[in-house]
């Protein structure tokens, strides 16, 4: 009897791991990798302009496509500009434009999706047919058409990305809202005489917010790739400013001489999108669990 009591006493005196250590131990590796990569580029987007040793357009070397050195860790580009400084500043445009377009796309899609779930059937059909017509146009074709007609500028590039991806966000939001609108708590809200605006914002939106946020993250990845492709084609951000895609385009002729001027921004685009993908996937899996 005394032996059992002693064992119980020792067991109760054993130190328990804090809850935060237990949570860290069960955190998937892809969450840490995604958070590290995406957090790094988000930090660069916010503070890169202050960290850059030179201006974006400053020609700081007489040697074009110079090899990496202490003065220029990533070498120089086709005009003798510091590649590192240009990347630190260009990341701001890549991330900010994609983030703005993703937020607007999801906001517009969610607004119309919630509307379609609560309005009469003929209005829902009209909205859906318009969105389906827009979805049927390939994303790059839609963006190229808008840029070719109206010209290239930062606001217009964001509008082109929103017009391209808002219809897809609408389809996701509408499907989620339709499922929730059939639930009993929505019927009860209608019986209480609540307005459609109240039902949309108070009853439906909180219940679809998580999946919509996940979809917005995926839109961000797609928009980064779209804007980078437009810049690579010469239809994106125009000089004297640049984003990561335009840095690849303007240095592609020197791939054999100064490959780092091309590879560094290309790797930046790749790690940004991979980090965002891993983070979204990890958060989605955690939400499903």
C-alpha positions as protocol buffer text, in pm:
chain_id: "A"
residue {
  index: 1
  type: UNK
  ca { x: 0 y: 0 z: 0 }
}
residue {
  index: 2
  type: UNK
  ca { x: 280 y: 238 z: 92 }
}
residue {
  index: 3
  type: UNK
  ca { x: 462 y: 150 z: -229 }
}
residue {
  index: 4
  type: UNK
  ca { x: 158 y: 247 z: -437 }
}
residue {
  index: 5
  type: UNK
  ca { x: 127 y: 573 z: -245 }
}
residue {
  index: 6
  type: UNK
  ca { x: 494 y: 651 z: -307 }
}
residue {
  index: 7
  type: UNK
  ca { x: 458 y: 579 z: -676 }
}
residue {
  index: 8
  type: UNK
  ca { x: 151 y: 799 z: -694 }
}
residue {
  index: 9
  type: UNK
  ca { x: 337 y: 1076 z: -513 }
}
residue {
  index: 10
  type: UNK
  ca { x: 633 y: 1056 z: -752 }
}
residue {
  index: 11
  type: UNK
  ca { x: 400 y: 1058 z: -1051 }
}
residue {
  index: 12
  type: UNK
  ca { x: 216 y: 1362 z: -923 }
}
residue {
  index: 13
  type: UNK
  ca { x: 544 y: 1541 z: -852 }
}
residue {
  index: 14
  type: UNK
  ca { x: 676 y: 1480 z: -1207 }
}
residue {
  index: 15
  type: UNK
  ca { x: 693 y: 1805 z: -1403 }
}
residue {
  index: 16
  type: UNK
  ca { x: 426 y: 1840 z: -1671 }
}
residue {
  index: 17
  type: UNK
  ca { x: 511 y: 1994 z: -2006 }
}
residue {
  index: 18
  type: UNK
  ca { x: 357 y: 2338 z: -2056 }
}
residue {
  index: 19
  type: UNK
  ca { x: 67 y: 2351 z: -2304 }
}
residue {
  index: 20
  type: UNK
  ca { x: 266 y: 2565 z: -2550 }
}
residue {
  index: 21
  type: UNK
  ca { x: 543 y: 2302 z: -2570 }
}
residue {
  index: 22
  type: UNK
  ca { x: 285 y: 2036 z: -2644 }
}
residue {
  index: 23
  type: UNK
  ca { x: 135 y: 2249 z: -2921 }
}
residue {
  index: 24
  type: UNK
  ca { x: 478 y: 2318 z: -3070 }
}
residue {
  index: 25
  type: UNK
  ca { x: 558 y: 1947 z: -3072 }
}
residue {
  index: 26
  type: UNK
  ca { x: 244 y: 1875 z: -3277 }
}
residue {
  index: 27
  type: UNK
  ca { x: 288 y: 2165 z: -3520 }
}
residue {
  index: 28
  type: UNK
  ca { x: 349 y: 2032 z: -3874 }
}
residue {
  index: 29
  type: UNK
  ca { x: 683 y: 2112 z: -4033 }
}
residue {
  index: 30
  type: UNK
  ca { x: 520 y: 2261 z: -4342 }
}
residue {
  index: 31
  type: UNK
  ca { x: 361 y: 2528 z: -4123 }
}
residue {
  index: 32
  type: UNK
  ca { x: 702 y: 2637 z: -3994 }
}
residue {
  index: 33
  type: UNK
  ca { x: 856 y: 2629 z: -4342 }
}
residue {
  index: 34
  type: UNK
  ca { x: 567 y: 2818 z: -4496 }
}
residue {
  index: 35
  type: UNK
  ca { x: 557 y: 3071 z: -4215 }
}
residue {
  index: 36
  type: UNK
  ca { x: 933 y: 3126 z: -4239 }
}
residue {
  index: 37
  type: UNK
  ca { x: 937 y: 3175 z: -4617 }
}
residue {
  index: 38
  type: UNK
  ca { x: 625 y: 3388 z: -4638 }
}
residue {
  index: 39
  type: UNK
  ca { x: 716 y: 3585 z: -4325 }
}
residue {
  index: 40
  type: UNK
  ca { x: 1061 y: 3656 z: -4467 }
}
residue {
  index: 41
  type: UNK
  ca { x: 925 y: 3804 z: -4790 }
}
residue {
  index: 42
  type: UNK
  ca { x: 656 y: 3994 z: -4604 }
}
residue {
  index: 43
  type: UNK
  ca { x: 930 y: 4147 z: -4386 }
}
residue {
  index: 44
  type: UNK
  ca { x: 1127 y: 4239 z: -4698 }
}
residue {
  index: 45
  type: UNK
  ca { x: 817 y: 4394 z: -4855 }
}
residue {
  index: 46
  type: UNK
  ca { x: 762 y: 4614 z: -4550 }
}
residue {
  index: 47
  type: UNK
  ca { x: 1119 y: 4708 z: -4458 }
}
residue {
  index: 48
  type: UNK
  ca { x: 1318 y: 4635 z: -4774 }
}
residue {
  index: 49
  type: UNK
  ca { x: 1323 y: 4993 z: -4898 }
}
residue {
  index: 50
  type: UNK
  ca { x: 1494 y: 5104 z: -4573 }
}
residue {
  index: 51
  type: UNK
  ca { x: 1739 y: 4814 z: -4581 }
}
residue {
  index: 52
  type: UNK
  ca { x: 1850 y: 4866 z: -4941 }
}
residue {
  index: 53
  type: UNK
  ca { x: 2203 y: 5008 z: -4956 }
}
residue {
  index: 54
  type: UNK
  ca { x: 2134 y: 5182 z: -5290 }
}
residue {
  index: 55
  type: UNK
  ca { x: 1836 y: 5326 z: -5472 }
}
residue {
  index: 56
  type: UNK
  ca { x: 1639 y: 5115 z: -5717 }
}
residue {
  index: 57
  type: UNK
  ca { x: 1767 y: 5303 z: -6023 }
}
residue {
  index: 58
  type: UNK
  ca { x: 2116 y: 5395 z: -5897 }
}
residue {
  index: 59
  type: UNK
  ca { x: 2393 y: 5285 z: -6135 }
}
residue {
  index: 60
  type: UNK
  ca { x: 2659 y: 5202 z: -5880 }
}
residue {
  index: 61
  type: UNK
  ca { x: 2911 y: 5007 z: -6091 }
}
residue {
  index: 62
  type: UNK
  ca { x: 3080 y: 5048 z: -6428 }
}
residue {
  index: 63
  type: UNK
  ca { x: 3072 y: 4672 z: -6475 }
}
residue {
  index: 64
  type: UNK
  ca { x: 2748 y: 4513 z: -6595 }
}
residue {
  index: 65
  type: UNK
  ca { x: 2656 y: 4166 z: -6469 }
}
residue {
  index: 66
  type: UNK
  ca { x: 2937 y: 4183 z: -6214 }
}
residue {
  index: 67
  type: UNK
  ca { x: 2999 y: 3877 z: -6000 }
}
residue {
  index: 68
  type: UNK
  ca { x: 2889 y: 3878 z: -5634 }
}
residue {
  index: 69
  type: UNK
  ca { x: 3121 y: 4069 z: -5402 }
}
residue {
  index: 70
  type: UNK
  ca { x: 3120 y: 4232 z: -5061 }
}
residue {
  index: 71
  type: UNK
  ca { x: 3000 y: 4557 z: -5218 }
}
residue {
  index: 72
  type: UNK
  ca { x: 2733 y: 4383 z: -5428 }
}
residue {
  index: 73
  type: UNK
  ca { x: 2632 y: 4051 z: -5265 }
}
residue {
  index: 74
  type: UNK
  ca { x: 2408 y: 3955 z: -5560 }
}
residue {
  index: 75
  type: UNK
  ca { x: 2617 y: 4122 z: -5829 }
}
residue {
  index: 76
  type: UNK
  ca { x: 2498 y: 4390 z: -6070 }
}
residue {
  index: 77
  type: UNK
  ca { x: 2245 y: 4389 z: -6352 }
}
residue {
  index: 78
  type: UNK
  ca { x: 2258 y: 4488 z: -6719 }
}
residue {
  index: 79
  type: UNK
  ca { x: 2296 y: 4858 z: -6631 }
}
residue {
  index: 80
  type: UNK
  ca { x: 2538 y: 4821 z: -6342 }
}
residue {
  index: 81
  type: UNK
  ca { x: 2272 y: 4851 z: -6072 }
}
residue {
  index: 82
  type: UNK
  ca { x: 2287 y: 4661 z: -5744 }
}
residue {
  index: 83
  type: UNK
  ca { x: 2067 y: 4351 z: -5775 }
}
residue {
  index: 84
  type: UNK
  ca { x: 2022 y: 4317 z: -5398 }
}
residue {
  index: 85
  type: UNK
  ca { x: 1896 y: 4674 z: -5360 }
}
residue {
  index: 86
  type: UNK
  ca { x: 1657 y: 4634 z: -5649 }
}
residue {
  index: 87
  type: UNK
  ca { x: 1521 y: 4309 z: -5506 }
}
residue {
  index: 88
  type: UNK
  ca { x: 1470 y: 4462 z: -5162 }
}
residue {
  index: 89
  type: UNK
  ca { x: 1262 y: 4741 z: -5316 }
}
residue {
  index: 90
  type: UNK
  ca { x: 1094 y: 4541 z: -5595 }
}
residue {
  index: 91
  type: UNK
  ca { x: 952 y: 4288 z: -5348 }
}
residue {
  index: 92
  type: UNK
  ca { x: 728 y: 4562 z: -5211 }
}
residue {
  index: 93
  type: UNK
  ca { x: 551 y: 4598 z: -5545 }
}
residue {
  index: 94
  type: UNK
  ca { x: 517 y: 4223 z: -5601 }
}
residue {
  index: 95
  type: UNK
  ca { x: 371 y: 4153 z: -5257 }
}
residue {
  index: 96
  type: UNK
  ca { x: 163 y: 4470 z: -5218 }
}
residue {
  index: 97
  type: UNK
  ca { x: -3 y: 4447 z: -5559 }
}
residue {
  index: 98
  type: UNK
  ca { x: -81 y: 4076 z: -5522 }
}
residue {
  index: 99
  type: UNK
  ca { x: -211 y: 4121 z: -5167 }
}
residue {
  index: 100
  type: UNK
  ca { x: -432 y: 4416 z: -5264 }
}
residue {
  index: 101
  type: UNK
  ca { x: -573 y: 4228 z: -5563 }
}
residue {
  index: 102
  type: UNK
  ca { x: -633 y: 3911 z: -5357 }
}
residue {
  index: 103
  type: UNK
  ca { x: -817 y: 4101 z: -5083 }
}
residue {
  index: 104
  type: UNK
  ca { x: -1032 y: 4288 z: -5335 }
}
residue {
  index: 105
  type: UNK
  ca { x: -1106 y: 3970 z: -5533 }
}
residue {
  index: 106
  type: UNK
  ca { x: -1217 y: 3782 z: -5223 }
}
residue {
  index: 107
  type: UNK
  ca { x: -1415 y: 4078 z: -5089 }
}
residue {
  index: 108
  type: UNK
  ca { x: -1601 y: 4124 z: -5417 }
}
residue {
  index: 109
  type: UNK
  ca { x: -1654 y: 3750 z: -5457 }
}
residue {
  index: 110
  type: UNK
  ca { x: -1782 y: 3711 z: -5100 }
}
residue {
  index: 111
  type: UNK
  ca { x: -2014 y: 4011 z: -5135 }
}
residue {
  index: 112
  type: UNK
  ca { x: -2177 y: 3878 z: -5451 }
}
residue {
  index: 113
  type: UNK
  ca { x: -2175 y: 3523 z: -5314 }
}
residue {
  index: 114
  type: UNK
  ca { x: -2364 y: 3625 z: -5001 }
}
residue {
  index: 115
  type: UNK
  ca { x: -2600 y: 3832 z: -5212 }
}
residue {
  index: 116
  type: UNK
  ca { x: -2673 y: 3541 z: -5446 }
}
residue {
  index: 117
  type: UNK
  ca { x: -2755 y: 3316 z: -5151 }
}
residue {
  index: 118
  type: UNK
  ca { x: -3023 y: 3552 z: -5015 }
}
residue {
  index: 119
  type: UNK
  ca { x: -3185 y: 3716 z: -5318 }
}
residue {
  index: 120
  type: UNK
  ca { x: -3459 y: 3568 z: -5541 }
}
residue {
  index: 121
  type: UNK
  ca { x: -3359 y: 3287 z: -5774 }
}
residue {
  index: 122
  type: UNK
  ca { x: -3365 y: 3490 z: -6097 }
}
residue {
  index: 123
  type: UNK
  ca { x: -3115 y: 3741 z: -5954 }
}
residue {
  index: 124
  type: UNK
  ca { x: -2885 y: 3458 z: -5846 }
}
residue {
  index: 125
  type: UNK
  ca { x: -2903 y: 3311 z: -6198 }
}
residue {
  index: 126
  type: UNK
  ca { x: -2819 y: 3646 z: -6355 }
}
residue {
  index: 127
  type: UNK
  ca { x: -2517 y: 3705 z: -6132 }
}
residue {
  index: 128
  type: UNK
  ca { x: -2393 y: 3349 z: -6181 }
}
residue {
  index: 129
  type: UNK
  ca { x: -2419 y: 3367 z: -6559 }
}
residue {
  index: 130
  type: UNK
  ca { x: -2215 y: 3687 z: -6570 }
}
residue {
  index: 131
  type: UNK
  ca { x: -1950 y: 3535 z: -6344 }
}
residue {
  index: 132
  type: UNK
  ca { x: -1945 y: 3212 z: -6546 }
}
residue {
  index: 133
  type: UNK
  ca { x: -1887 y: 3413 z: -6863 }
}
residue {
  index: 134
  type: UNK
  ca { x: -1589 y: 3587 z: -6702 }
}
residue {
  index: 135
  type: UNK
  ca { x: -1449 y: 3259 z: -6567 }
}
residue {
  index: 136
  type: UNK
  ca { x: -1460 y: 3109 z: -6917 }
}
residue {
  index: 137
  type: UNK
  ca { x: -1196 y: 3360 z: -7033 }
}
residue {
  index: 138
  type: UNK
  ca { x: -842 y: 3235 z: -6954 }
}
residue {
  index: 139
  type: UNK
  ca { x: -683 y: 3439 z: -6677 }
}
residue {
  index: 140
  type: UNK
  ca { x: -382 y: 3559 z: -6875 }
}
residue {
  index: 141
  type: UNK
  ca { x: -601 y: 3639 z: -7176 }
}
residue {
  index: 142
  type: UNK
  ca { x: -828 y: 3852 z: -6959 }
}
residue {
  index: 143
  type: UNK
  ca { x: -535 y: 4040 z: -6804 }
}
residue {
  index: 144
  type: UNK
  ca { x: -365 y: 4090 z: -7142 }
}
residue {
  index: 145
  type: UNK
  ca { x: -688 y: 4224 z: -7290 }
}
residue {
  index: 146
  type: UNK
  ca { x: -738 y: 4478 z: -7010 }
}
residue {
  index: 147
  type: UNK
  ca { x: -375 y: 4594 z: -7020 }
}
residue {
  index: 148
  type: UNK
  ca { x: -372 y: 4615 z: -7401 }
}
residue {
  index: 149
  type: UNK
  ca { x: -688 y: 4829 z: -7407 }
}
residue {
  index: 150
  type: UNK
  ca { x: -626 y: 5062 z: -7113 }
}
residue {
  index: 151
  type: UNK
  ca { x: -246 y: 5060 z: -7078 }
}
residue {
  index: 152
  type: UNK
  ca { x: -20 y: 4949 z: -6795 }
}
residue {
  index: 153
  type: UNK
  ca { x: -12 y: 5109 z: -6450 }
}
residue {
  index: 154
  type: UNK
  ca { x: -16 y: 4980 z: -6094 }
}
residue {
  index: 155
  type: UNK
  ca { x: -388 y: 5053 z: -6033 }
}
residue {
  index: 156
  type: UNK
  ca { x: -480 y: 4900 z: -6368 }
}
residue {
  index: 157
  type: UNK
  ca { x: -275 y: 4587 z: -6305 }
}
residue {
  index: 158
  type: UNK
  ca { x: -459 y: 4541 z: -5975 }
}
residue {
  index: 159
  type: UNK
  ca { x: -793 y: 4591 z: -6154 }
}
residue {
  index: 160
  type: UNK
  ca { x: -691 y: 4335 z: -6418 }
}
residue {
  index: 161
  type: UNK
  ca { x: -603 y: 4080 z: -6149 }
}
residue {
  index: 162
  type: UNK
  ca { x: -928 y: 4147 z: -5962 }
}
residue {
  index: 163
  type: UNK
  ca { x: -1136 y: 4110 z: -6279 }
}
residue {
  index: 164
  type: UNK
  ca { x: -957 y: 3784 z: -6350 }
}
residue {
  index: 165
  type: UNK
  ca { x: -992 y: 3618 z: -6009 }
}
residue {
  index: 166
  type: UNK
  ca { x: -1303 y: 3772 z: -5848 }
}
residue {
  index: 167
  type: UNK
  ca { x: -1539 y: 3541 z: -6044 }
}
residue {
  index: 168
  type: UNK
  ca { x: -1365 y: 3232 z: -5905 }
}
residue {
  index: 169
  type: UNK
  ca { x: -1384 y: 3375 z: -5554 }
}
residue {
  index: 170
  type: UNK
  ca { x: -1755 y: 3436 z: -5614 }
}
residue {
  index: 171
  type: UNK
  ca { x: -1816 y: 3070 z: -5704 }
}
residue {
  index: 172
  type: UNK
  ca { x: -1646 y: 2953 z: -5384 }
}
residue {
  index: 173
  type: UNK
  ca { x: -1827 y: 3205 z: -5163 }
}
residue {
  index: 174
  type: UNK
  ca { x: -2164 y: 3136 z: -5325 }
}
residue {
  index: 175
  type: UNK
  ca { x: -2132 y: 2762 z: -5275 }
}
residue {
  index: 176
  type: UNK
  ca { x: -2042 y: 2809 z: -4908 }
}
residue {
  index: 177
  type: UNK
  ca { x: -2317 y: 3065 z: -4851 }
}
residue {
  index: 178
  type: UNK
  ca { x: -2580 y: 2846 z: -5020 }
}
residue {
  index: 179
  type: UNK
  ca { x: -2495 y: 2557 z: -4790 }
}
residue {
  index: 180
  type: UNK
  ca { x: -2519 y: 2777 z: -4483 }
}
residue {
  index: 181
  type: UNK
  ca { x: -2841 y: 2947 z: -4601 }
}
residue {
  index: 182
  type: UNK
  ca { x: -3017 y: 2611 z: -4588 }
}
residue {
  index: 183
  type: UNK
  ca { x: -2935 y: 2568 z: -4218 }
}
residue {
  index: 184
  type: UNK
  ca { x: -3194 y: 2604 z: -3940 }
}
residue {
  index: 185
  type: UNK
  ca { x: -3027 y: 2902 z: -3775 }
}
residue {
  index: 186
  type: UNK
  ca { x: -3079 y: 3105 z: -4093 }
}
residue {
  index: 187
  type: UNK
  ca { x: -3446 y: 3003 z: -4107 }
}
residue {
  index: 188
  type: UNK
  ca { x: -3482 y: 3113 z: -3743 }
}
residue {
  index: 189
  type: UNK
  ca { x: -3323 y: 3448 z: -3825 }
}
residue {
  index: 190
  type: UNK
  ca { x: -3570 y: 3493 z: -4109 }
}
residue {
  index: 191
  type: UNK
  ca { x: -3858 y: 3409 z: -3877 }
}
residue {
  index: 192
  type: UNK
  ca { x: -3735 y: 3676 z: -3637 }
}
residue {
  index: 193
  type: UNK
  ca { x: -3770 y: 3923 z: -3922 }
}
residue {
  index: 194
  type: UNK
  ca { x: -3399 y: 3995 z: -3962 }
}
residue {
  index: 195
  type: UNK
  ca { x: -3298 y: 4181 z: -4278 }
}
residue {
  index: 196
  type: UNK
  ca { x: -3095 y: 4023 z: -4554 }
}
residue {
  index: 197
  type: UNK
  ca { x: -2800 y: 4243 z: -4466 }
}
residue {
  index: 198
  type: UNK
  ca { x: -2811 y: 4123 z: -4105 }
}
residue {
  index: 199
  type: UNK
  ca { x: -2835 y: 3758 z: -4212 }
}
residue {
  index: 200
  type: UNK
  ca { x: -2546 y: 3800 z: -4456 }
}
residue {
  index: 201
  type: UNK
  ca { x: -2311 y: 3981 z: -4218 }
}
residue {
  index: 202
  type: UNK
  ca { x: -2405 y: 3832 z: -3881 }
}
residue {
  index: 203
  type: UNK
  ca { x: -2528 y: 3482 z: -3962 }
}
residue {
  index: 204
  type: UNK
  ca { x: -2356 y: 3368 z: -4284 }
}
residue {
  index: 205
  type: UNK
  ca { x: -2026 y: 3556 z: -4306 }
}
residue {
  index: 206
  type: UNK
  ca { x: -1874 y: 3430 z: -3977 }
}
residue {
  index: 207
  type: UNK
  ca { x: -1946 y: 3071 z: -4082 }
}
residue {
  index: 208
  type: UNK
  ca { x: -1780 y: 3099 z: -4424 }
}
residue {
  index: 209
  type: UNK
  ca { x: -1499 y: 3335 z: -4326 }
}
residue {
  index: 210
  type: UNK
  ca { x: -1238 y: 3061 z: -4270 }
}
residue {
  index: 211
  type: UNK
  ca { x: -1275 y: 2891 z: -4610 }
}
residue {
  index: 212
  type: UNK
  ca { x: -1298 y: 3229 z: -4785 }
}
residue {
  index: 213
  type: UNK
  ca { x: -975 y: 3337 z: -4613 }
}
residue {
  index: 214
  type: UNK
  ca { x: -806 y: 3017 z: -4729 }
}
residue {
  index: 215
  type: UNK
  ca { x: -928 y: 3078 z: -5083 }
}
residue {
  index: 216
  type: UNK
  ca { x: -791 y: 3433 z: -5065 }
}
residue {
  index: 217
  type: UNK
  ca { x: -450 y: 3290 z: -4984 }
}
residue {
  index: 218
  type: UNK
  ca { x: -464 y: 3075 z: -5295 }
}
residue {
  index: 219
  type: UNK
  ca { x: -572 y: 3376 z: -5501 }
}
residue {
  index: 220
  type: UNK
  ca { x: -266 y: 3560 z: -5369 }
}
residue {
  index: 221
  type: UNK
  ca { x: -39 y: 3288 z: -5509 }
}
residue {
  index: 222
  type: UNK
  ca { x: -216 y: 3291 z: -5847 }
}
residue {
  index: 223
  type: UNK
  ca { x: -199 y: 3670 z: -5867 }
}
residue {
  index: 224
  type: UNK
  ca { x: 174 y: 3678 z: -5786 }
}
residue {
  index: 225
  type: UNK
  ca { x: 234 y: 3441 z: -6077 }
}
residue {
  index: 226
  type: UNK
  ca { x: 0 y: 3635 z: -6307 }
}
residue {
  index: 227
  type: UNK
  ca { x: 158 y: 3973 z: -6236 }
}
residue {
  index: 228
  type: UNK
  ca { x: 507 y: 3826 z: -6266 }
}
residue {
  index: 229
  type: UNK
  ca { x: 414 y: 3676 z: -6603 }
}
residue {
  index: 230
  type: UNK
  ca { x: 279 y: 4011 z: -6724 }
}
residue {
  index: 231
  type: UNK
  ca { x: 599 y: 4184 z: -6612 }
}
residue {
  index: 232
  type: UNK
  ca { x: 809 y: 3920 z: -6786 }
}
residue {
  index: 233
  type: UNK
  ca { x: 616 y: 3995 z: -7107 }
}
residue {
  index: 234
  type: UNK
  ca { x: 681 y: 4367 z: -7064 }
}
residue {
  index: 235
  type: UNK
  ca { x: 317 y: 4447 z: -6982 }
}
residue {
  index: 236
  type: UNK
  ca { x: 350 y: 4477 z: -6606 }
}
residue {
  index: 237
  type: UNK
  ca { x: 517 y: 4746 z: -6397 }
}
residue {
  index: 238
  type: UNK
  ca { x: 709 y: 4986 z: -6618 }
}
residue {
  index: 239
  type: UNK
  ca { x: 1051 y: 5150 z: -6557 }
}
residue {
  index: 240
  type: UNK
  ca { x: 1190 y: 5321 z: -6358 }
}
residue {
  index: 241
  type: UNK
  ca { x: 1022 y: 5103 z: -6093 }
}
residue {
  index: 242
  type: UNK
  ca { x: 1030 y: 4724 z: -6106 }
}
residue {
  index: 243
  type: UNK
  ca { x: 890 y: 4413 z: -5948 }
}
residue {
  index: 244
  type: UNK
  ca { x: 1051 y: 4070 z: -5931 }
}
residue {
  index: 245
  type: UNK
  ca { x: 902 y: 3962 z: -6263 }
}
residue {
  index: 246
  type: UNK
  ca { x: 1034 y: 4262 z: -6453 }
}
residue {
  index: 247
  type: UNK
  ca { x: 1380 y: 4208 z: -6300 }
}
residue {
  index: 248
  type: UNK
  ca { x: 1386 y: 3862 z: -6459 }
}
residue {
  index: 249
  type: UNK
  ca { x: 1281 y: 4004 z: -6797 }
}
residue {
  index: 250
  type: UNK
  ca { x: 1528 y: 4291 z: -6812 }
}
residue {
  index: 251
  type: UNK
  ca { x: 1827 y: 4069 z: -6727 }
}
residue {
  index: 252
  type: UNK
  ca { x: 1738 y: 3760 z: -6929 }
}
residue {
  index: 253
  type: UNK
  ca { x: 1982 y: 3858 z: -7204 }
}
residue {
  index: 254
  type: UNK
  ca { x: 2271 y: 3825 z: -6960 }
}
residue {
  index: 255
  type: UNK
  ca { x: 2186 y: 3479 z: -6831 }
}
residue {
  index: 256
  type: UNK
  ca { x: 2522 y: 3345 z: -6944 }
}
residue {
  index: 257
  type: UNK
  ca { x: 2718 y: 3639 z: -6799 }
}
residue {
  index: 258
  type: UNK
  ca { x: 2536 y: 3730 z: -6480 }
}
residue {
  index: 259
  type: UNK
  ca { x: 2300 y: 3448 z: -6407 }
}
residue {
  index: 260
  type: UNK
  ca { x: 2241 y: 3566 z: -6049 }
}
residue {
  index: 261
  type: UNK
  ca { x: 2067 y: 3880 z: -6178 }
}
residue {
  index: 262
  type: UNK
  ca { x: 1805 y: 3648 z: -6332 }
}
residue {
  index: 263
  type: UNK
  ca { x: 1805 y: 3363 z: -6082 }
}
residue {
  index: 264
  type: UNK
  ca { x: 1779 y: 3575 z: -5765 }
}
residue {
  index: 265
  type: UNK
  ca { x: 1441 y: 3738 z: -5848 }
}
residue {
  index: 266
  type: UNK
  ca { x: 1315 y: 3411 z: -6000 }
}
residue {
  index: 267
  type: UNK
  ca { x: 1402 y: 3227 z: -5679 }
}
residue {
  index: 268
  type: UNK
  ca { x: 1232 y: 3508 z: -5488 }
}
residue {
  index: 269
  type: UNK
  ca { x: 908 y: 3452 z: -5679 }
}
residue {
  index: 270
  type: UNK
  ca { x: 936 y: 3076 z: -5632 }
}
residue {
  index: 271
  type: UNK
  ca { x: 1002 y: 3083 z: -5258 }
}
residue {
  index: 272
  type: UNK
  ca { x: 729 y: 3342 z: -5201 }
}
residue {
  index: 273
  type: UNK
  ca { x: 466 y: 3129 z: -5374 }
}
residue {
  index: 274
  type: UNK
  ca { x: 591 y: 2802 z: -5221 }
}
residue {
  index: 275
  type: UNK
  ca { x: 590 y: 2956 z: -4873 }
}
residue {
  index: 276
  type: UNK
  ca { x: 237 y: 3089 z: -4919 }
}
residue {
  index: 277
  type: UNK
  ca { x: 120 y: 2749 z: -5050 }
}
residue {
  index: 278
  type: UNK
  ca { x: 269 y: 2559 z: -4757 }
}
residue {
  index: 279
  type: UNK
  ca { x: 125 y: 2805 z: -4506 }
}
residue {
  index: 280
  type: UNK
  ca { x: -222 y: 2786 z: -4661 }
}
residue {
  index: 281
  type: UNK
  ca { x: -210 y: 2407 z: -4678 }
}
residue {
  index: 282
  type: UNK
  ca { x: -99 y: 2376 z: -4315 }
}
residue {
  index: 283
  type: UNK
  ca { x: -364 y: 2618 z: -4188 }
}
residue {
  index: 284
  type: UNK
  ca { x: -633 y: 2447 z: -4395 }
}
residue {
  index: 285
  type: UNK
  ca { x: -539 y: 2105 z: -4256 }
}
residue {
  index: 286
  type: UNK
  ca { x: -540 y: 2241 z: -3901 }
}
residue {
  index: 287
  type: UNK
  ca { x: -882 y: 2398 z: -3958 }
}
residue {
  index: 288
  type: UNK
  ca { x: -1022 y: 2069 z: -4093 }
}
residue {
  index: 289
  type: UNK
  ca { x: -891 y: 1882 z: -3788 }
}
